[in-house]
Amino acid sequence: MGCKIFVDLCKFIMMIFLGIVLVLTYGQIQKPEGCASFETIFAQFEANKLCNYFIDGDMDKLTAYIHIFPPTDGYQKDWENDLRNQVADSLTSILCQKKGADYSVLSKYFHKDANRNSKKDTLGKDFVTKLTALLSNQIILTDAVFTPYEYNSKTKKLSTCLMLRFENSRTNSSGILYQPFIVGLYGYAPTDMPKFYSEYMEETITSQIRNLFSISNP
């Protein structure tokens, strides 16, 4: 009697397993909307793994899954590594480091041309120098945020704006810099004139903030 129950149980489990396989096979071949398949099961597993990487803060593993679709010509494999490195290092968390932090890493994110990485391009280094000078003068950077990316179908370019909030710890005055950027392969290139909104901040400080991303002639 016990052996018969065990055999029946095995048959029942096999029927369930066979039914699942048939459903997944049908979904894999026909791909009807809402039907599970081997592909969707694997995708769900990968998605869960990525979510766990994100929750655990393991950006190195997370960015290994980031890819860019290669254009028809001019594609270089190391572009993907550059992109992953930029995603792994957050262009706002670095900006809002505590006083005395090393901001030199920021220099690689800002360029005159966002799609070129030239040693002659000193915009990023100049920005870090100007920012460090401000911070050493008791001007505190309290918040940094990028606006959502926008795609211009005519120019075929991505754009965003960086908003930086500064406070003068000596006078308690504050101001917000609104700087437009073009988003490219290597980072951000300033475009258009920045706007600065302030409450009683000194003109000398205001001028320094406005010129953080100014492009000096060679």
PyMOL CGO cylinders between C-alpha atoms (Angstrom):
from pymol import cmd
from pymol.cgo import CYLINDER

trace = [
    CYLINDER, 0.00, 0.00, 0.00, 2.82, 2.40, 0.90, 0.3, 1, 1, 1, 1, 1, 1,
    CYLINDER, 2.82, 2.40, 0.90, 4.68, 1.58, -2.31, 0.3, 1, 1, 1, 1, 1, 1,
    CYLINDER, 4.68, 1.58, -2.31, 1.57, 2.32, -4.41, 0.3, 1, 1, 1, 1, 1, 1,
    CYLINDER, 1.57, 2.32, -4.41, 1.13, 5.72, -2.72, 0.3, 1, 1, 1, 1, 1, 1,
    CYLINDER, 1.13, 5.72, -2.72, 4.76, 6.57, -3.40, 0.3, 1, 1, 1, 1, 1, 1,
    CYLINDER, 4.76, 6.57, -3.40, 4.42, 5.56, -7.08, 0.3, 1, 1, 1, 1, 1, 1,
    CYLINDER, 4.42, 5.56, -7.08, 1.22, 7.60, -7.44, 0.3, 1, 1, 1, 1, 1, 1,
    CYLINDER, 1.22, 7.60, -7.44, 2.91, 10.59, -5.83, 0.3, 1, 1, 1, 1, 1, 1,
    CYLINDER, 2.91, 10.59, -5.83, 5.85, 10.32, -8.22, 0.3, 1, 1, 1, 1, 1, 1,
    CYLINDER, 5.85, 10.32, -8.22, 3.44, 10.12, -11.18, 0.3, 1, 1, 1, 1, 1, 1,
    CYLINDER, 3.44, 10.12, -11.18, 1.61, 13.21, -9.91, 0.3, 1, 1, 1, 1, 1, 1,
    CYLINDER, 1.61, 13.21, -9.91, 4.85, 15.17, -9.55, 0.3, 1, 1, 1, 1, 1, 1,
    CYLINDER, 4.85, 15.17, -9.55, 5.98, 14.08, -13.01, 0.3, 1, 1, 1, 1, 1, 1,
    CYLINDER, 5.98, 14.08, -13.01, 2.66, 15.21, -14.51, 0.3, 1, 1, 1, 1, 1, 1,
    CYLINDER, 2.66, 15.21, -14.51, 3.03, 18.63, -12.88, 0.3, 1, 1, 1, 1, 1, 1,
    CYLINDER, 3.03, 18.63, -12.88, 6.63, 18.91, -14.06, 0.3, 1, 1, 1, 1, 1, 1,
    CYLINDER, 6.63, 18.91, -14.06, 5.66, 17.86, -17.60, 0.3, 1, 1, 1, 1, 1, 1,
    CYLINDER, 5.66, 17.86, -17.60, 2.81, 20.38, -17.61, 0.3, 1, 1, 1, 1, 1, 1,
    CYLINDER, 2.81, 20.38, -17.61, 5.16, 23.20, -16.58, 0.3, 1, 1, 1, 1, 1, 1,
    CYLINDER, 5.16, 23.20, -16.58, 7.65, 22.23, -19.28, 0.3, 1, 1, 1, 1, 1, 1,
    CYLINDER, 7.65, 22.23, -19.28, 4.91, 22.14, -21.93, 0.3, 1, 1, 1, 1, 1, 1,
    CYLINDER, 4.91, 22.14, -21.93, 3.62, 25.58, -20.88, 0.3, 1, 1, 1, 1, 1, 1,
    CYLINDER, 3.62, 25.58, -20.88, 7.13, 27.08, -20.94, 0.3, 1, 1, 1, 1, 1, 1,
    CYLINDER, 7.13, 27.08, -20.94, 7.85, 25.46, -24.29, 0.3, 1, 1, 1, 1, 1, 1,
    CYLINDER, 7.85, 25.46, -24.29, 4.62, 26.85, -25.76, 0.3, 1, 1, 1, 1, 1, 1,
    CYLINDER, 4.62, 26.85, -25.76, 5.42, 30.31, -24.40, 0.3, 1, 1, 1, 1, 1, 1,
    CYLINDER, 5.42, 30.31, -24.40, 8.97, 30.13, -25.76, 0.3, 1, 1, 1, 1, 1, 1,
    CYLINDER, 8.97, 30.13, -25.76, 7.80, 29.22, -29.27, 0.3, 1, 1, 1, 1, 1, 1,
    CYLINDER, 7.80, 29.22, -29.27, 4.56, 31.17, -29.65, 0.3, 1, 1, 1, 1, 1, 1,
    CYLINDER, 4.56, 31.17, -29.65, 5.42, 34.06, -27.29, 0.3, 1, 1, 1, 1, 1, 1,
    CYLINDER, 5.42, 34.06, -27.29, 1.79, 35.01, -26.48, 0.3, 1, 1, 1, 1, 1, 1,
    CYLINDER, 1.79, 35.01, -26.48, 1.35, 38.04, -24.25, 0.3, 1, 1, 1, 1, 1, 1,
    CYLINDER, 1.35, 38.04, -24.25, 1.35, 37.20, -20.55, 0.3, 1, 1, 1, 1, 1, 1,
    CYLINDER, 1.35, 37.20, -20.55, 2.51, 33.61, -21.01, 0.3, 1, 1, 1, 1, 1, 1,
    CYLINDER, 2.51, 33.61, -21.01, 5.62, 32.42, -19.18, 0.3, 1, 1, 1, 1, 1, 1,
    CYLINDER, 5.62, 32.42, -19.18, 8.52, 30.92, -21.10, 0.3, 1, 1, 1, 1, 1, 1,
    CYLINDER, 8.52, 30.92, -21.10, 12.04, 29.71, -20.42, 0.3, 1, 1, 1, 1, 1, 1,
    CYLINDER, 12.04, 29.71, -20.42, 13.23, 33.15, -21.51, 0.3, 1, 1, 1, 1, 1, 1,
    CYLINDER, 13.23, 33.15, -21.51, 10.99, 35.05, -19.10, 0.3, 1, 1, 1, 1, 1, 1,
    CYLINDER, 10.99, 35.05, -19.10, 11.93, 32.76, -16.21, 0.3, 1, 1, 1, 1, 1, 1,
    CYLINDER, 11.93, 32.76, -16.21, 15.62, 33.39, -16.88, 0.3, 1, 1, 1, 1, 1, 1,
    CYLINDER, 15.62, 33.39, -16.88, 15.00, 37.15, -17.24, 0.3, 1, 1, 1, 1, 1, 1,
    CYLINDER, 15.00, 37.15, -17.24, 13.16, 37.21, -13.90, 0.3, 1, 1, 1, 1, 1, 1,
    CYLINDER, 13.16, 37.21, -13.90, 16.06, 35.42, -12.25, 0.3, 1, 1, 1, 1, 1, 1,
    CYLINDER, 16.06, 35.42, -12.25, 18.55, 37.93, -13.70, 0.3, 1, 1, 1, 1, 1, 1,
    CYLINDER, 18.55, 37.93, -13.70, 16.35, 40.87, -12.67, 0.3, 1, 1, 1, 1, 1, 1,
    CYLINDER, 16.35, 40.87, -12.67, 16.17, 39.60, -9.10, 0.3, 1, 1, 1, 1, 1, 1,
    CYLINDER, 16.17, 39.60, -9.10, 19.94, 39.23, -9.07, 0.3, 1, 1, 1, 1, 1, 1,
    CYLINDER, 19.94, 39.23, -9.07, 20.41, 42.81, -10.30, 0.3, 1, 1, 1, 1, 1, 1,
    CYLINDER, 20.41, 42.81, -10.30, 17.98, 44.11, -7.68, 0.3, 1, 1, 1, 1, 1, 1,
    CYLINDER, 17.98, 44.11, -7.68, 19.94, 42.33, -4.96, 0.3, 1, 1, 1, 1, 1, 1,
    CYLINDER, 19.94, 42.33, -4.96, 23.18, 43.88, -6.26, 0.3, 1, 1, 1, 1, 1, 1,
    CYLINDER, 23.18, 43.88, -6.26, 21.55, 47.31, -6.09, 0.3, 1, 1, 1, 1, 1, 1,
    CYLINDER, 21.55, 47.31, -6.09, 20.13, 46.73, -2.58, 0.3, 1, 1, 1, 1, 1, 1,
    CYLINDER, 20.13, 46.73, -2.58, 23.52, 45.53, -1.36, 0.3, 1, 1, 1, 1, 1, 1,
    CYLINDER, 23.52, 45.53, -1.36, 25.23, 48.54, -2.94, 0.3, 1, 1, 1, 1, 1, 1,
    CYLINDER, 25.23, 48.54, -2.94, 27.50, 46.32, -5.08, 0.3, 1, 1, 1, 1, 1, 1,
    CYLINDER, 27.50, 46.32, -5.08, 27.83, 48.70, -8.04, 0.3, 1, 1, 1, 1, 1, 1,
    CYLINDER, 27.83, 48.70, -8.04, 30.82, 46.89, -9.52, 0.3, 1, 1, 1, 1, 1, 1,
    CYLINDER, 30.82, 46.89, -9.52, 28.71, 43.78, -10.19, 0.3, 1, 1, 1, 1, 1, 1,
    CYLINDER, 28.71, 43.78, -10.19, 25.69, 45.85, -11.24, 0.3, 1, 1, 1, 1, 1, 1,
    CYLINDER, 25.69, 45.85, -11.24, 27.54, 47.88, -13.86, 0.3, 1, 1, 1, 1, 1, 1,
    CYLINDER, 27.54, 47.88, -13.86, 28.90, 44.69, -15.45, 0.3, 1, 1, 1, 1, 1, 1,
    CYLINDER, 28.90, 44.69, -15.45, 25.41, 44.28, -16.92, 0.3, 1, 1, 1, 1, 1, 1,
    CYLINDER, 25.41, 44.28, -16.92, 25.42, 47.69, -18.62, 0.3, 1, 1, 1, 1, 1, 1,
    CYLINDER, 25.42, 47.69, -18.62, 25.96, 47.68, -22.37, 0.3, 1, 1, 1, 1, 1, 1,
    CYLINDER, 25.96, 47.68, -22.37, 25.64, 50.18, -25.19, 0.3, 1, 1, 1, 1, 1, 1,
    CYLINDER, 25.64, 50.18, -25.19, 24.47, 49.32, -28.66, 0.3, 1, 1, 1, 1, 1, 1,
    CYLINDER, 24.47, 49.32, -28.66, 27.38, 49.84, -31.04, 0.3, 1, 1, 1, 1, 1, 1,
    CYLINDER, 27.38, 49.84, -31.04, 26.85, 52.36, -33.85, 0.3, 1, 1, 1, 1, 1, 1,
    CYLINDER, 26.85, 52.36, -33.85, 27.51, 51.38, -37.43, 0.3, 1, 1, 1, 1, 1, 1,
    CYLINDER, 27.51, 51.38, -37.43, 31.01, 52.85, -37.37, 0.3, 1, 1, 1, 1, 1, 1,
    CYLINDER, 31.01, 52.85, -37.37, 33.48, 54.42, -34.99, 0.3, 1, 1, 1, 1, 1, 1,
    CYLINDER, 33.48, 54.42, -34.99, 32.64, 52.07, -32.12, 0.3, 1, 1, 1, 1, 1, 1,
    CYLINDER, 32.64, 52.07, -32.12, 35.35, 51.31, -29.59, 0.3, 1, 1, 1, 1, 1, 1,
    CYLINDER, 35.35, 51.31, -29.59, 35.06, 48.48, -27.09, 0.3, 1, 1, 1, 1, 1, 1,
    CYLINDER, 35.06, 48.48, -27.09, 36.48, 50.49, -24.20, 0.3, 1, 1, 1, 1, 1, 1,
    CYLINDER, 36.48, 50.49, -24.20, 33.50, 52.84, -24.43, 0.3, 1, 1, 1, 1, 1, 1,
    CYLINDER, 33.50, 52.84, -24.43, 31.47, 50.33, -22.42, 0.3, 1, 1, 1, 1, 1, 1,
    CYLINDER, 31.47, 50.33, -22.42, 34.07, 50.32, -19.63, 0.3, 1, 1, 1, 1, 1, 1,
    CYLINDER, 34.07, 50.32, -19.63, 34.04, 54.13, -19.56, 0.3, 1, 1, 1, 1, 1, 1,
    CYLINDER, 34.04, 54.13, -19.56, 30.25, 54.10, -19.31, 0.3, 1, 1, 1, 1, 1, 1,
    CYLINDER, 30.25, 54.10, -19.31, 30.27, 51.53, -16.52, 0.3, 1, 1, 1, 1, 1, 1,
    CYLINDER, 30.27, 51.53, -16.52, 32.84, 53.50, -14.56, 0.3, 1, 1, 1, 1, 1, 1,
    CYLINDER, 32.84, 53.50, -14.56, 30.72, 56.63, -14.82, 0.3, 1, 1, 1, 1, 1, 1,
    CYLINDER, 30.72, 56.63, -14.82, 27.61, 54.80, -13.60, 0.3, 1, 1, 1, 1, 1, 1,
    CYLINDER, 27.61, 54.80, -13.60, 29.48, 53.17, -10.70, 0.3, 1, 1, 1, 1, 1, 1,
    CYLINDER, 29.48, 53.17, -10.70, 30.73, 56.55, -9.42, 0.3, 1, 1, 1, 1, 1, 1,
    CYLINDER, 30.73, 56.55, -9.42, 27.76, 58.72, -8.53, 0.3, 1, 1, 1, 1, 1, 1,
    CYLINDER, 27.76, 58.72, -8.53, 28.65, 62.87, -10.78, 0.3, 1, 1, 1, 1, 1, 1,
    CYLINDER, 28.65, 62.87, -10.78, 26.11, 64.16, -7.29, 0.3, 1, 1, 1, 1, 1, 1,
    CYLINDER, 26.11, 64.16, -7.29, 27.33, 61.96, -4.31, 0.3, 1, 1, 1, 1, 1, 1,
    CYLINDER, 27.33, 61.96, -4.31, 30.91, 63.04, -4.99, 0.3, 1, 1, 1, 1, 1, 1,
    CYLINDER, 30.91, 63.04, -4.99, 29.90, 66.69, -5.19, 0.3, 1, 1, 1, 1, 1, 1,
    CYLINDER, 29.90, 66.69, -5.19, 28.26, 66.55, -1.78, 0.3, 1, 1, 1, 1, 1, 1,
    CYLINDER, 28.26, 66.55, -1.78, 31.22, 65.05, 0.05, 0.3, 1, 1, 1, 1, 1, 1,
    CYLINDER, 31.22, 65.05, 0.05, 32.23, 66.54, 3.38, 0.3, 1, 1, 1, 1, 1, 1,
    CYLINDER, 32.23, 66.54, 3.38, 34.72, 69.36, 3.72, 0.3, 1, 1, 1, 1, 1, 1,
    CYLINDER, 34.72, 69.36, 3.72, 38.27, 68.36, 2.90, 0.3, 1, 1, 1, 1, 1, 1,
    CYLINDER, 38.27, 68.36, 2.90, 37.26, 65.58, 0.49, 0.3, 1, 1, 1, 1, 1, 1,
    CYLINDER, 37.26, 65.58, 0.49, 39.21, 64.88, -2.71, 0.3, 1, 1, 1, 1, 1, 1,
    CYLINDER, 39.21, 64.88, -2.71, 37.23, 66.26, -5.66, 0.3, 1, 1, 1, 1, 1, 1,
    CYLINDER, 37.23, 66.26, -5.66, 39.87, 65.47, -8.30, 0.3, 1, 1, 1, 1, 1, 1,
    CYLINDER, 39.87, 65.47, -8.30, 37.87, 62.48, -9.58, 0.3, 1, 1, 1, 1, 1, 1,
    CYLINDER, 37.87, 62.48, -9.58, 35.21, 64.93, -10.81, 0.3, 1, 1, 1, 1, 1, 1,
    CYLINDER, 35.21, 64.93, -10.81, 37.55, 66.28, -13.48, 0.3, 1, 1, 1, 1, 1, 1,
    CYLINDER, 37.55, 66.28, -13.48, 36.98, 63.27, -15.74, 0.3, 1, 1, 1, 1, 1, 1,
    CYLINDER, 36.98, 63.27, -15.74, 33.23, 63.86, -15.95, 0.3, 1, 1, 1, 1, 1, 1,
    CYLINDER, 33.23, 63.86, -15.95, 33.17, 67.37, -17.43, 0.3, 1, 1, 1, 1, 1, 1,
    CYLINDER, 33.17, 67.37, -17.43, 34.51, 68.21, -20.91, 0.3, 1, 1, 1, 1, 1, 1,
    CYLINDER, 34.51, 68.21, -20.91, 34.29, 70.87, -23.59, 0.3, 1, 1, 1, 1, 1, 1,
    CYLINDER, 34.29, 70.87, -23.59, 33.07, 68.10, -25.92, 0.3, 1, 1, 1, 1, 1, 1,
    CYLINDER, 33.07, 68.10, -25.92, 31.20, 65.30, -24.16, 0.3, 1, 1, 1, 1, 1, 1,
    CYLINDER, 31.20, 65.30, -24.16, 32.05, 62.82, -26.91, 0.3, 1, 1, 1, 1, 1, 1,
    CYLINDER, 32.05, 62.82, -26.91, 35.81, 63.41, -26.93, 0.3, 1, 1, 1, 1, 1, 1,
    CYLINDER, 35.81, 63.41, -26.93, 38.44, 62.75, -24.29, 0.3, 1, 1, 1, 1, 1, 1,
    CYLINDER, 38.44, 62.75, -24.29, 41.36, 65.07, -25.06, 0.3, 1, 1, 1, 1, 1, 1,
    CYLINDER, 41.36, 65.07, -25.06, 44.34, 65.82, -22.81, 0.3, 1, 1, 1, 1, 1, 1,
    CYLINDER, 44.34, 65.82, -22.81, 44.13, 69.42, -24.01, 0.3, 1, 1, 1, 1, 1, 1,
    CYLINDER, 44.13, 69.42, -24.01, 40.63, 69.69, -22.57, 0.3, 1, 1, 1, 1, 1, 1,
    CYLINDER, 40.63, 69.69, -22.57, 41.14, 71.21, -19.11, 0.3, 1, 1, 1, 1, 1, 1,
    CYLINDER, 41.14, 71.21, -19.11, 37.53, 72.16, -18.37, 0.3, 1, 1, 1, 1, 1, 1,
    CYLINDER, 37.53, 72.16, -18.37, 37.13, 69.38, -15.80, 0.3, 1, 1, 1, 1, 1, 1,
    CYLINDER, 37.13, 69.38, -15.80, 40.36, 70.24, -13.99, 0.3, 1, 1, 1, 1, 1, 1,
    CYLINDER, 40.36, 70.24, -13.99, 39.51, 73.94, -14.05, 0.3, 1, 1, 1, 1, 1, 1,
    CYLINDER, 39.51, 73.94, -14.05, 36.10, 73.19, -12.55, 0.3, 1, 1, 1, 1, 1, 1,
    CYLINDER, 36.10, 73.19, -12.55, 37.66, 71.21, -9.68, 0.3, 1, 1, 1, 1, 1, 1,
    CYLINDER, 37.66, 71.21, -9.68, 40.12, 74.04, -9.00, 0.3, 1, 1, 1, 1, 1, 1,
    CYLINDER, 40.12, 74.04, -9.00, 37.34, 76.63, -8.93, 0.3, 1, 1, 1, 1, 1, 1,
    CYLINDER, 37.34, 76.63, -8.93, 35.09, 74.46, -6.77, 0.3, 1, 1, 1, 1, 1, 1,
    CYLINDER, 35.09, 74.46, -6.77, 37.86, 73.76, -4.27, 0.3, 1, 1, 1, 1, 1, 1,
    CYLINDER, 37.86, 73.76, -4.27, 38.61, 77.49, -4.04, 0.3, 1, 1, 1, 1, 1, 1,
    CYLINDER, 38.61, 77.49, -4.04, 34.96, 78.21, -3.28, 0.3, 1, 1, 1, 1, 1, 1,
    CYLINDER, 34.96, 78.21, -3.28, 34.71, 75.54, -0.62, 0.3, 1, 1, 1, 1, 1, 1,
    CYLINDER, 34.71, 75.54, -0.62, 37.89, 76.75, 1.06, 0.3, 1, 1, 1, 1, 1, 1,
    CYLINDER, 37.89, 76.75, 1.06, 36.29, 80.20, 1.31, 0.3, 1, 1, 1, 1, 1, 1,
    CYLINDER, 36.29, 80.20, 1.31, 33.48, 78.91, 3.56, 0.3, 1, 1, 1, 1, 1, 1,
    CYLINDER, 33.48, 78.91, 3.56, 31.09, 78.45, 0.64, 0.3, 1, 1, 1, 1, 1, 1,
    CYLINDER, 31.09, 78.45, 0.64, 29.31, 75.15, 1.28, 0.3, 1, 1, 1, 1, 1, 1,
    CYLINDER, 29.31, 75.15, 1.28, 27.81, 72.93, -1.44, 0.3, 1, 1, 1, 1, 1, 1,
    CYLINDER, 27.81, 72.93, -1.44, 24.69, 71.49, 0.21, 0.3, 1, 1, 1, 1, 1, 1,
    CYLINDER, 24.69, 71.49, 0.21, 22.80, 69.80, -2.64, 0.3, 1, 1, 1, 1, 1, 1,
    CYLINDER, 22.80, 69.80, -2.64, 23.49, 68.55, -6.17, 0.3, 1, 1, 1, 1, 1, 1,
    CYLINDER, 23.49, 68.55, -6.17, 21.00, 67.01, -8.58, 0.3, 1, 1, 1, 1, 1, 1,
    CYLINDER, 21.00, 67.01, -8.58, 20.71, 66.35, -12.32, 0.3, 1, 1, 1, 1, 1, 1,
    CYLINDER, 20.71, 66.35, -12.32, 17.37, 66.87, -14.04, 0.3, 1, 1, 1, 1, 1, 1,
    CYLINDER, 17.37, 66.87, -14.04, 15.98, 63.92, -16.08, 0.3, 1, 1, 1, 1, 1, 1,
    CYLINDER, 15.98, 63.92, -16.08, 17.69, 63.44, -19.44, 0.3, 1, 1, 1, 1, 1, 1,
    CYLINDER, 17.69, 63.44, -19.44, 15.89, 64.82, -22.48, 0.3, 1, 1, 1, 1, 1, 1,
    CYLINDER, 15.89, 64.82, -22.48, 16.42, 63.70, -26.08, 0.3, 1, 1, 1, 1, 1, 1,
    CYLINDER, 16.42, 63.70, -26.08, 16.25, 66.22, -28.92, 0.3, 1, 1, 1, 1, 1, 1,
    CYLINDER, 16.25, 66.22, -28.92, 15.12, 64.38, -32.04, 0.3, 1, 1, 1, 1, 1, 1,
    CYLINDER, 15.12, 64.38, -32.04, 16.42, 67.18, -34.30, 0.3, 1, 1, 1, 1, 1, 1,
    CYLINDER, 16.42, 67.18, -34.30, 19.93, 67.44, -32.90, 0.3, 1, 1, 1, 1, 1, 1,
    CYLINDER, 19.93, 67.44, -32.90, 19.94, 63.77, -31.79, 0.3, 1, 1, 1, 1, 1, 1,
    CYLINDER, 19.94, 63.77, -31.79, 21.53, 64.75, -28.49, 0.3, 1, 1, 1, 1, 1, 1,
    CYLINDER, 21.53, 64.75, -28.49, 20.79, 64.12, -24.84, 0.3, 1, 1, 1, 1, 1, 1,
    CYLINDER, 20.79, 64.12, -24.84, 20.65, 67.05, -22.48, 0.3, 1, 1, 1, 1, 1, 1,
    CYLINDER, 20.65, 67.05, -22.48, 20.29, 67.63, -18.76, 0.3, 1, 1, 1, 1, 1, 1,
    CYLINDER, 20.29, 67.63, -18.76, 20.78, 70.38, -16.20, 0.3, 1, 1, 1, 1, 1, 1,
    CYLINDER, 20.78, 70.38, -16.20, 22.85, 70.27, -13.04, 0.3, 1, 1, 1, 1, 1, 1,
    CYLINDER, 22.85, 70.27, -13.04, 21.48, 72.19, -10.08, 0.3, 1, 1, 1, 1, 1, 1,
    CYLINDER, 21.48, 72.19, -10.08, 23.92, 73.06, -7.32, 0.3, 1, 1, 1, 1, 1, 1,
    CYLINDER, 23.92, 73.06, -7.32, 22.89, 74.75, -4.08, 0.3, 1, 1, 1, 1, 1, 1,
    CYLINDER, 22.89, 74.75, -4.08, 25.51, 76.80, -2.28, 0.3, 1, 1, 1, 1, 1, 1,
    CYLINDER, 25.51, 76.80, -2.28, 25.49, 78.42, 1.15, 0.3, 1, 1, 1, 1, 1, 1,
    CYLINDER, 25.49, 78.42, 1.15, 27.79, 81.07, 2.54, 0.3, 1, 1, 1, 1, 1, 1,
    CYLINDER, 27.79, 81.07, 2.54, 28.42, 79.94, 6.12, 0.3, 1, 1, 1, 1, 1, 1,
    CYLINDER, 28.42, 79.94, 6.12, 29.63, 83.42, 7.10, 0.3, 1, 1, 1, 1, 1, 1,
    CYLINDER, 29.63, 83.42, 7.10, 26.57, 85.35, 5.98, 0.3, 1, 1, 1, 1, 1, 1,
    CYLINDER, 26.57, 85.35, 5.98, 23.94, 82.58, 5.83, 0.3, 1, 1, 1, 1, 1, 1,
    CYLINDER, 23.94, 82.58, 5.83, 23.13, 83.64, 2.27, 0.3, 1, 1, 1, 1, 1, 1,
    CYLINDER, 23.13, 83.64, 2.27, 22.41, 80.97, -0.35, 0.3, 1, 1, 1, 1, 1, 1,
    CYLINDER, 22.41, 80.97, -0.35, 22.04, 80.48, -4.08, 0.3, 1, 1, 1, 1, 1, 1,
    CYLINDER, 22.04, 80.48, -4.08, 21.30, 77.87, -6.75, 0.3, 1, 1, 1, 1, 1, 1,
    CYLINDER, 21.30, 77.87, -6.75, 23.30, 77.38, -9.95, 0.3, 1, 1, 1, 1, 1, 1,
    CYLINDER, 23.30, 77.38, -9.95, 21.35, 76.03, -12.92, 0.3, 1, 1, 1, 1, 1, 1,
    CYLINDER, 21.35, 76.03, -12.92, 23.83, 74.75, -15.53, 0.3, 1, 1, 1, 1, 1, 1,
    CYLINDER, 23.83, 74.75, -15.53, 22.66, 73.08, -18.79, 0.3, 1, 1, 1, 1, 1, 1,
    CYLINDER, 22.66, 73.08, -18.79, 24.73, 70.20, -20.21, 0.3, 1, 1, 1, 1, 1, 1,
    CYLINDER, 24.73, 70.20, -20.21, 24.95, 68.00, -23.27, 0.3, 1, 1, 1, 1, 1, 1,
    CYLINDER, 24.95, 68.00, -23.27, 25.29, 64.35, -22.26, 0.3, 1, 1, 1, 1, 1, 1,
    CYLINDER, 25.29, 64.35, -22.26, 27.89, 62.40, -24.20, 0.3, 1, 1, 1, 1, 1, 1,
    CYLINDER, 27.89, 62.40, -24.20, 30.01, 59.30, -24.09, 0.3, 1, 1, 1, 1, 1, 1,
    CYLINDER, 30.01, 59.30, -24.09, 32.61, 60.69, -21.72, 0.3, 1, 1, 1, 1, 1, 1,
    CYLINDER, 32.61, 60.69, -21.72, 30.40, 62.81, -19.51, 0.3, 1, 1, 1, 1, 1, 1,
    CYLINDER, 30.40, 62.81, -19.51, 28.93, 66.30, -19.62, 0.3, 1, 1, 1, 1, 1, 1,
    CYLINDER, 28.93, 66.30, -19.62, 29.68, 69.35, -21.75, 0.3, 1, 1, 1, 1, 1, 1,
    CYLINDER, 29.68, 69.35, -21.75, 28.29, 72.75, -20.65, 0.3, 1, 1, 1, 1, 1, 1,
    CYLINDER, 28.29, 72.75, -20.65, 25.95, 74.40, -23.11, 0.3, 1, 1, 1, 1, 1, 1,
    CYLINDER, 25.95, 74.40, -23.11, 24.18, 77.75, -22.94, 0.3, 1, 1, 1, 1, 1, 1,
    CYLINDER, 24.18, 77.75, -22.94, 24.79, 80.25, -20.19, 0.3, 1, 1, 1, 1, 1, 1,
    CYLINDER, 24.79, 80.25, -20.19, 24.20, 79.14, -16.58, 0.3, 1, 1, 1, 1, 1, 1,
    CYLINDER, 24.20, 79.14, -16.58, 21.61, 80.81, -14.39, 0.3, 1, 1, 1, 1, 1, 1,
    CYLINDER, 21.61, 80.81, -14.39, 22.21, 81.66, -10.77, 0.3, 1, 1, 1, 1, 1, 1,
    CYLINDER, 22.21, 81.66, -10.77, 19.47, 82.51, -8.28, 0.3, 1, 1, 1, 1, 1, 1,
    CYLINDER, 19.47, 82.51, -8.28, 20.66, 83.88, -4.95, 0.3, 1, 1, 1, 1, 1, 1,
    CYLINDER, 20.66, 83.88, -4.95, 19.50, 85.48, -1.74, 0.3, 1, 1, 1, 1, 1, 1,
    CYLINDER, 19.50, 85.48, -1.74, 21.83, 88.31, -0.75, 0.3, 1, 1, 1, 1, 1, 1,
    CYLINDER, 21.83, 88.31, -0.75, 25.01, 86.49, -1.81, 0.3, 1, 1, 1, 1, 1, 1,
    CYLINDER, 25.01, 86.49, -1.81, 28.00, 88.71, -2.52, 0.3, 1, 1, 1, 1, 1, 1,
    CYLINDER, 28.00, 88.71, -2.52, 28.63, 89.58, -6.15, 0.3, 1, 1, 1, 1, 1, 1,
    CYLINDER, 28.63, 89.58, -6.15, 32.21, 88.29, -6.02, 0.3, 1, 1, 1, 1, 1, 1,
    CYLINDER, 32.21, 88.29, -6.02, 31.01, 84.87, -4.84, 0.3, 1, 1, 1, 1, 1, 1,
    CYLINDER, 31.01, 84.87, -4.84, 28.14, 84.92, -7.32, 0.3, 1, 1, 1, 1, 1, 1,
    CYLINDER, 28.14, 84.92, -7.32, 30.58, 85.55, -10.18, 0.3, 1, 1, 1, 1, 1, 1,
    CYLINDER, 30.58, 85.55, -10.18, 32.80, 82.66, -9.07, 0.3, 1, 1, 1, 1, 1, 1,
    CYLINDER, 32.80, 82.66, -9.07, 29.85, 80.27, -8.99, 0.3, 1, 1, 1, 1, 1, 1,
    CYLINDER, 29.85, 80.27, -8.99, 28.55, 81.38, -12.38, 0.3, 1, 1, 1, 1, 1, 1,
    CYLINDER, 28.55, 81.38, -12.38, 31.97, 80.69, -13.92, 0.3, 1, 1, 1, 1, 1, 1,
    CYLINDER, 31.97, 80.69, -13.92, 32.46, 77.21, -12.48, 0.3, 1, 1, 1, 1, 1, 1,
    CYLINDER, 32.46, 77.21, -12.48, 31.97, 75.64, -15.91, 0.3, 1, 1, 1, 1, 1, 1,
    CYLINDER, 31.97, 75.64, -15.91, 33.15, 78.51, -18.06, 0.3, 1, 1, 1, 1, 1, 1,
    CYLINDER, 33.15, 78.51, -18.06, 35.31, 77.52, -21.02, 0.3, 1, 1, 1, 1, 1, 1,
    CYLINDER, 35.31, 77.52, -21.02, 38.57, 79.45, -21.13, 0.3, 1, 1, 1, 1, 1, 1,
    CYLINDER, 38.57, 79.45, -21.13, 40.27, 80.03, -24.46, 0.3, 1, 1, 1, 1, 1, 1,
    CYLINDER, 40.27, 80.03, -24.46, 43.50, 77.99, -25.07, 0.3, 1, 1, 1, 1, 1, 1,
]
cmd.load_cgo(trace, "trace")
